[in-house]
Amino acid sequence: MTKTPFTSPHHHLLTLTLTLLTTFLTLSSAQPPPSFTCTTTTTCKSLIGYISPNTTTLSHIQTLFQVKTLRTLLGVNNLPQNTFPNHTVAVNSTIKIPFPCRCINGTGLSNKVPQYKIVKDDGLSHIAMQVFSGLVTYPQIQEANGIKDANLIVIGNELWIPLPCSCDDVDGDKVVHYGHVVAPGSSVQQIAQQFGTSLSTASVVPTSFDYPLLVPSGTYVDTAHNCVMCQCDATNNFTLNCQPTGLKAVDWHTCPSMKCAASNMSLGNFTDSSSCSRTTCAYSGFNKNQTIFTTLAESNTCPGNATDDHSLGLKIHSMGWSFGSGLLFIQLLMLHRFL
């Protein structure tokens, strides 16, 4: 067993989805640790920003948070697909971590992952603040694992690290929530500029096995049994760009044809005409019969058009202020709407 003294850490966490809806709450040692409201009965995919406390590698972070594949970690961080597992992550760098989220008693928590094995000289405070960089507090780990005495933990035992998250819709829209550690002195405006407020649009049909396909700005994901990669970024006017991965299919013998009917275009191909008009062979989903659906989608490529119909602006909702500790907890919701 190992003992360690505890401190009462302060967090600056925020949840992102794609329009800004912010809630300001200051923390003091007398207040409970931050949590995110979550009332839905379904699980979802969530993200959180991990600030590396030391120089490490992507492989170490993948193992620490039990991310299933390196490619998934590369995608949510928009890193090149040929990045090696031993890629160096500098101290104080932020790496987005994908994980499953579920609602428990009105609060969003990671769905029994990650699991951390206790080693010699560990303590709950050290695990919370140093190993997991303050994404959780030691009382949260203690409660989640039913530990009666926080000073007594057993080497070799595994602990569930309950990362904060949410699966709730925002204004009726499906979103991806992202927990972000706020740097001291940051303002809402600075955070808004950092993450942007633009939307990606997609034509995935409701009957598709991956509906709704949620791809946060500046990331890419694999779908359709590893046959299709979809990316959202500013270079494509924040319109979802999907193309064949060129990888081996997962659970399918091979990747099927991905051509658009009544055209010679394959998935991801496009033709431009005058007046800022573009026709793209776009991804629209897949089914269990090893079929990938495509559709011809029209889009406007004029500069600035991406936000003409979909910009949601910045909305701030203040829930009260307290300057007792000088620390701020921000809940920031950035909404991705997929049409």
Legacy VTK file of the C-alpha trace (Angstrom):
# vtk DataFile Version 3.0
C-alpha trace
ASCII
DATASET POLYDATA
POINTS 339 float
0.000 0.000 0.000
1.097 3.563 -0.479
0.238 6.819 1.268
0.439 10.354 0.025
-0.770 13.742 1.265
-3.441 15.451 -0.824
-3.994 18.925 -2.061
-7.224 20.467 -3.298
-6.547 21.122 -7.014
-8.376 23.683 -9.134
-9.461 22.945 -12.723
-10.134 25.038 -15.774
-12.169 22.694 -17.982
-14.571 23.446 -20.754
-16.700 21.412 -23.099
-16.653 22.214 -26.809
-19.128 21.370 -29.578
-19.264 24.169 -32.260
-21.182 27.446 -31.458
-20.253 28.989 -28.214
-22.522 28.606 -25.232
-20.573 29.413 -22.084
-21.287 29.036 -18.412
-18.997 30.752 -15.923
-18.482 29.168 -12.530
-15.560 29.898 -10.237
-14.116 27.205 -8.096
-12.986 27.320 -4.519
-11.764 24.562 -2.240
-15.225 24.412 -0.631
-16.981 23.772 -3.942
-17.434 20.328 -5.525
-15.231 19.412 -8.500
-16.536 20.384 -11.954
-18.867 18.058 -13.837
-20.808 18.216 -17.081
-24.565 17.760 -17.267
-25.572 14.628 -19.150
-29.155 13.355 -19.220
-29.451 11.234 -22.350
-29.816 7.454 -22.100
-27.410 6.711 -24.959
-23.620 6.600 -25.009
-21.621 8.808 -27.349
-18.130 9.680 -28.518
-16.453 12.518 -26.657
-13.106 14.331 -26.633
-10.896 15.846 -23.951
-7.669 17.851 -24.167
-4.747 16.229 -22.310
-1.782 18.491 -21.541
1.280 16.281 -21.370
3.126 16.865 -18.047
6.400 15.689 -19.608
7.971 14.800 -22.918
6.414 11.546 -24.106
5.201 9.725 -27.234
1.880 9.195 -28.969
2.166 5.487 -28.199
2.439 6.183 -24.456
-0.609 8.475 -24.534
-2.573 5.927 -26.579
-1.788 3.281 -23.970
-2.489 5.568 -20.994
-5.979 6.449 -22.255
-6.568 3.060 -23.922
-7.405 4.525 -27.327
-8.108 1.491 -29.519
-6.062 2.485 -32.563
-3.275 4.956 -33.256
-5.131 6.119 -36.385
-8.069 7.228 -34.221
-5.705 9.342 -32.120
-4.078 10.771 -35.249
-7.464 11.650 -36.733
-8.823 13.677 -33.810
-5.534 15.590 -33.666
-5.360 16.067 -37.459
-1.882 14.531 -37.566
-0.545 12.988 -40.802
-1.705 9.433 -41.349
1.887 8.180 -41.623
2.852 9.514 -38.170
4.775 6.880 -36.201
3.741 5.653 -32.747
7.016 6.933 -31.275
6.270 10.472 -32.467
7.467 12.845 -29.738
4.912 14.865 -27.790
6.593 17.835 -26.116
5.964 18.798 -22.509
2.848 20.995 -22.098
1.541 19.995 -25.545
-2.207 19.389 -25.806
-3.371 16.108 -27.343
-7.085 15.488 -27.933
-8.210 12.171 -26.467
-11.249 10.323 -27.913
-13.255 8.196 -25.491
-16.763 6.774 -24.972
-19.063 8.814 -22.722
-22.212 7.832 -20.817
-24.582 9.605 -18.452
-24.557 8.566 -14.790
-27.019 10.244 -12.413
-27.229 13.364 -14.585
-23.451 13.686 -15.027
-21.318 12.692 -18.017
-18.403 10.329 -17.312
-16.100 8.240 -19.481
-17.562 4.766 -19.931
-15.259 2.744 -17.605
-12.122 3.916 -19.410
-9.313 4.625 -18.997
-8.201 2.050 -16.438
-4.961 2.942 -14.632
-2.791 0.382 -12.813
-1.349 1.652 -9.515
2.452 1.577 -9.258
4.868 2.099 -6.371
4.808 5.572 -4.762
1.486 6.422 -6.430
-1.187 8.381 -4.622
-4.615 9.457 -5.824
-3.587 13.108 -5.894
-0.474 12.292 -7.942
-2.505 10.165 -10.347
-5.125 12.896 -10.800
-2.839 15.920 -11.054
0.397 14.580 -12.544
-0.421 11.406 -14.487
-3.758 12.683 -15.893
-2.777 16.356 -15.797
-5.688 17.562 -13.652
-8.483 16.300 -15.908
-10.020 14.774 -12.782
-9.659 15.361 -9.041
-8.615 12.732 -6.532
-12.066 12.760 -4.814
-13.638 11.910 -8.188
-11.316 8.923 -8.608
-11.972 7.895 -4.994
-15.758 8.033 -5.411
-15.786 6.313 -8.811
-13.790 3.391 -7.469
-15.479 3.090 -4.053
-12.263 3.750 -2.115
-13.023 4.306 1.574
-9.620 5.730 2.574
-8.005 7.886 -0.096
-4.632 7.450 1.608
-4.688 3.668 1.205
-4.438 2.257 -2.303
-2.974 -1.086 -3.376
-0.116 -1.406 -5.864
-1.247 -3.405 -8.891
-4.937 -2.562 -8.526
-6.652 -0.849 -11.436
-8.530 2.433 -11.090
-11.241 3.784 -13.382
-10.387 7.393 -14.249
-13.805 9.113 -14.687
-13.149 11.754 -17.343
-15.832 14.490 -17.594
-17.966 14.557 -20.729
-21.511 14.934 -22.056
-23.795 13.294 -24.612
-26.562 15.907 -24.514
-27.847 17.641 -27.627
-27.413 21.393 -27.935
-30.517 23.253 -29.085
-31.820 19.965 -30.501
-28.657 19.203 -32.499
-26.282 16.271 -32.175
-22.817 17.443 -31.167
-19.352 16.262 -30.188
-18.392 17.623 -26.768
-14.752 18.483 -26.106
-13.311 19.085 -22.646
-10.620 21.754 -22.915
-8.205 22.935 -20.235
-8.332 26.726 -20.159
-4.984 28.481 -19.911
-4.712 31.133 -17.154
-5.744 34.562 -18.447
-7.692 33.171 -21.420
-10.837 34.971 -22.528
-13.942 33.566 -24.218
-13.063 35.569 -27.330
-9.587 34.016 -27.492
-11.015 30.533 -27.101
-13.623 31.220 -29.786
-10.872 32.323 -32.191
-8.803 29.241 -31.358
-11.561 26.727 -32.083
-13.662 28.644 -34.599
-17.434 28.639 -35.036
-17.849 27.239 -38.539
-19.822 24.094 -39.352
-19.300 21.036 -41.489
-22.209 19.860 -43.581
-22.727 16.260 -44.645
-25.303 14.260 -46.585
-25.250 11.042 -44.546
-28.720 9.493 -44.676
-30.554 8.663 -41.406
-30.598 4.943 -42.278
-26.809 4.752 -42.455
-25.025 2.755 -39.742
-22.837 5.778 -38.927
-25.616 8.380 -38.741
-25.192 11.038 -37.459
-21.589 11.315 -38.625
-20.024 13.914 -36.314
-16.610 15.203 -37.373
-15.237 18.161 -35.365
-13.493 20.900 -37.316
-9.806 20.243 -37.855
-10.102 16.453 -37.505
-10.672 13.364 -39.636
-12.320 10.002 -38.910
-12.525 6.601 -40.593
-15.945 5.087 -41.175
-17.706 2.412 -43.276
-15.558 -0.413 -41.846
-12.312 1.500 -42.441
-13.103 2.090 -46.137
-13.911 5.830 -45.991
-12.083 8.763 -44.403
-14.031 11.985 -43.753
-12.345 15.273 -42.906
-13.590 18.693 -41.856
-11.417 21.793 -42.263
-11.335 25.352 -43.539
-9.646 24.433 -46.841
-12.897 22.849 -47.987
-15.168 25.662 -46.770
-15.996 23.478 -43.751
-17.876 21.046 -45.992
-17.259 17.424 -45.028
-14.740 15.906 -47.439
-14.858 12.099 -47.716
-12.681 9.811 -49.815
-11.539 6.165 -49.910
-8.927 5.365 -47.260
-7.038 2.885 -49.404
-6.766 0.707 -46.283
-7.830 -2.879 -45.685
-11.491 -3.176 -44.731
-12.402 -4.185 -41.170
-15.044 -6.958 -40.868
-15.604 -6.823 -44.637
-13.736 -8.920 -47.221
-12.925 -5.832 -49.248
-14.052 -2.247 -49.704
-16.896 -1.984 -52.249
-17.195 0.348 -55.205
-17.663 3.998 -54.302
-18.833 5.605 -57.542
-21.680 8.044 -57.988
-24.485 6.841 -60.230
-25.048 8.702 -63.517
-21.513 10.087 -63.447
-17.938 9.001 -63.968
-16.878 10.310 -60.580
-15.740 8.259 -57.615
-16.083 9.220 -53.970
-14.258 12.481 -53.264
-13.983 13.549 -56.924
-15.486 16.884 -57.936
-15.984 19.168 -60.902
-16.082 22.960 -60.809
-18.172 25.190 -63.028
-18.570 28.931 -63.235
-20.250 31.055 -60.550
-18.538 29.284 -57.616
-20.462 26.048 -58.179
-18.956 22.629 -57.378
-20.406 19.155 -57.878
-18.902 16.473 -55.626
-19.336 12.736 -55.412
-20.126 12.791 -51.685
-20.405 10.106 -49.035
-23.917 9.395 -47.735
-23.496 6.292 -45.566
-23.262 2.495 -45.573
-25.314 -0.573 -44.630
-24.699 -4.105 -43.351
-24.833 -5.520 -46.900
-21.384 -4.122 -47.666
-22.784 -1.211 -49.638
-21.407 2.330 -49.459
-23.845 5.031 -50.523
-22.812 8.082 -52.523
-24.630 11.107 -53.869
-23.888 14.049 -56.138
-23.773 17.114 -53.911
-23.775 20.745 -55.020
-21.839 23.331 -53.031
-20.902 26.989 -53.303
-17.146 27.615 -53.272
-17.305 31.402 -53.104
-15.050 32.806 -50.336
-16.957 33.381 -47.107
-19.959 31.357 -48.199
-19.437 28.595 -45.629
-20.931 30.647 -42.847
-23.660 32.474 -44.764
-26.387 30.000 -43.849
-24.873 28.120 -40.952
-23.069 30.613 -38.720
-24.422 30.354 -35.206
-22.477 33.166 -33.629
-21.284 33.548 -30.072
-23.775 33.080 -27.253
-22.755 33.698 -23.656
-24.931 32.767 -20.733
-23.595 33.907 -17.376
-24.632 31.863 -14.348
-23.000 34.121 -11.766
-19.570 35.367 -10.711
-17.380 34.868 -7.655
-13.821 36.105 -7.377
-12.944 34.350 -4.110
-10.306 32.107 -5.678
-9.572 34.035 -8.870
-10.090 30.857 -10.866
-12.672 30.288 -13.567
-14.449 27.160 -14.775
-15.871 27.611 -18.261
-18.316 25.298 -19.959
-18.018 26.040 -23.649
-20.278 24.363 -26.176
-19.307 24.556 -29.856
-21.948 23.075 -32.116
-21.325 21.024 -35.271
-24.545 20.662 -37.256
-24.580 17.993 -39.956
-27.231 18.310 -42.661
LINES 1 340
339 0 1 2 3 4 5 6 7 8 9 10 11 12 13 14 15 16 17 18 19 20 21 22 23 24 25 26 27 28 29 30 31 32 33 34 35 36 37 38 39 40 41 42 43 44 45 46 47 48 49 50 51 52 53 54 55 56 57 58 59 60 61 62 63 64 65 66 67 68 69 70 71 72 73 74 75 76 77 78 79 80 81 82 83 84 85 86 87 88 89 90 91 92 93 94 95 96 97 98 99 100 101 102 103 104 105 106 107 108 109 110 111 112 113 114 115 116 117 118 119 120 121 122 123 124 125 126 127 128 129 130 131 132 133 134 135 136 137 138 139 140 141 142 143 144 145 146 147 148 149 150 151 152 153 154 155 156 157 158 159 160 161 162 163 164 165 166 167 168 169 170 171 172 173 174 175 176 177 178 179 180 181 182 183 184 185 186 187 188 189 190 191 192 193 194 195 196 197 198 199 200 201 202 203 204 205 206 207 208 209 210 211 212 213 214 215 216 217 218 219 220 221 222 223 224 225 226 227 228 229 230 231 232 233 234 235 236 237 238 239 240 241 242 243 244 245 246 247 248 249 250 251 252 253 254 255 256 257 258 259 260 261 262 263 264 265 266 267 268 269 270 271 272 273 274 275 276 277 278 279 280 281 282 283 284 285 286 287 288 289 290 291 292 293 294 295 296 297 298 299 300 301 302 303 304 305 306 307 308 309 310 311 312 313 314 315 316 317 318 319 320 321 322 323 324 325 326 327 328 329 330 331 332 333 334 335 336 337 338
